[in-house]
Amino acid sequence: MQAESTKLNFFAKSVIMLVFILVFSIIYSTTAYSSTNKQQQLNTLNQQINNKKQKINKNNLTKSQLDADIKQADSNMYAIQTRLDKVRTQLSAAKTKTSVTQAKLNMLQIELEQKQQEHANALKKLKQLSVVLDKRANNFYRSSGIPYIEVILSAKSFSDLLHQVYYLSRIINQDAKLVKQIKDTKAVIEAAKAAIEKNKTATEQKQVILLSEENRIASLTVDLQKQKDSLAEQL
């Protein structure tokens, strides 16, 4: 009887011990799970916070870069506009020089045509005078029947000789004066014509240079305007 009582006590103690162990295990497991779950939530929250910080930093960096880009674009726009204004001023000055040079060319062309006409007239007069002189000499020879020298030698008296010499000298001097006058006029006209042609050639060369410079500046103006428009679209 006492042995059975001892067995029952041992069995009861064993059951109580098992129950205690089971309850302790359940409590420990629940506590451990709860702790792990909270740590995971904390880690997730920290990750979200870090992500937000990174996004904010990235946005700040992007905004700073954007502000820097806008500032640089404004600076480039100002530089291009300043250069464009300068180039336009140069283009206006080049066009003015070209117009002045063209007007000078037109004037030189008119002067050259006038000198060419004067030169042609001088040649015509010289040719006409040569014909007149030849005709006069032929008429004198036909009327007297003897050359100039024989007319002088055939003078009947000293007074007749003086008269013949005076008459011939007047004719010769007058003819020589006319010839010299026309030749001098012709030489002056030729010199003026050569000077005009030289000036015209130099002016034409200058005109070519001015036109080339004008075209270069005009092309540069177009390029700068395109750059300005492109920058304006980026702002």
Secondary structure, 3 states (H helix, E strand, C coil): CHHHHHHHHHHHHHHHHHHHHHHHHHHHHHHHHHHHHHHHHHHHHHHHHHHHHHHHHHHHHHHHHHHHHHHHHHHHHHHHHHHHHHHHHHHHHHHHHHHHHHHHHHHHHHHHHHHHHHHHHHHHHHHHHHHHHHHHHHHHHHHHCCCHHHHHHCCCCHHHHHHHHHHHHHHHHHHHHHHHHHHHHHHHHHHHHHHHHHHHHHHHHHHHHHHHHHHHHHHHHHHHHHHHHHHHHHC
